[in-house]
C-alpha cells in the first residue's frame, strides 16, 4: 500500500509581509505575538518567520526582557 504524505502548508513570514526591516525591542505588542503562553520564543517552523527576521526577533525579545518589558517566564 502506498503511503500518502501530507504536503506542508508553506507559512509566510509575517514581518516580511508587513515590510518591517527592523524589529524594535520597545514594540512589546508585536513581540508578544511570537511568544508562547509560558513566555518562550516560538521556533521558526511554527511561526513561519524567515531566518533574518527570526534573528531580529530573538535579539529584540532578549533586550526587552533585560529592560523588564517582557517576562523571562510565566508559571
N, C-alpha and C positions, 0 to 999 in steps of 0.2 A: 504494500500500500504506500502510495506517495505521501510524504508529509507536507502539509500545507503550512507555509510560513506567512505570518502577518507582515505586511510592509509597515515599517515605522513611519509615523507621520513626522515630516520634517518640520521642526519648530523654527520659527523666525526669531531673530534677536530683536527684542522689544526696543532696546536702546538704539539700534540701527534704524528701525522704523521711525522712531521719534527724532532721528538725526542729532543725537546727543554726542558731542565729541569729547566732553569731559564730565565725569561723574563727581559732583561736589559732595564732600562729607557732611555739609550742613543741610543737605536736602534729605531729611530724615524720612519724609513721606515716600520718596522713591526707594530709598534703601530698605525700608521695611517690607516692600513687596518681594524682595529677594532673600528674606529670612524665613525660617520655619517657625512654628509655634513655640519652639524651645530656643529661639534666637540663634540658630545655626545658619550658616550661609548655605543656600541651596546650590547643588552642583550644576554644572553646565548641561549635563544630559537631561536634567529635569526642567530647568528654566529656559533652555534653548538659546542662551547667550552665545555670542561669538567669543573667541579667546581674548581678543583685545578688550572688550567690554567686561568680561568676567574678571580680568586682572584689575581693571579700574574699580570695579565694584568691591573687590576684595580689599584693596588699599583704602577706599573710602569708608567701608564698614569698620575696618580696624581703626582708622583715625577717629571716626565718630564714637567708637567705644572708648577710646582713650580720653576723649573730651566729655564723656558721660552723656552723650546724646542718645546712645543706644546701649541696651544692657548686654553684658557678656553672656548671660544665660538666664533662662526663666525656669522656675520649678513647676 
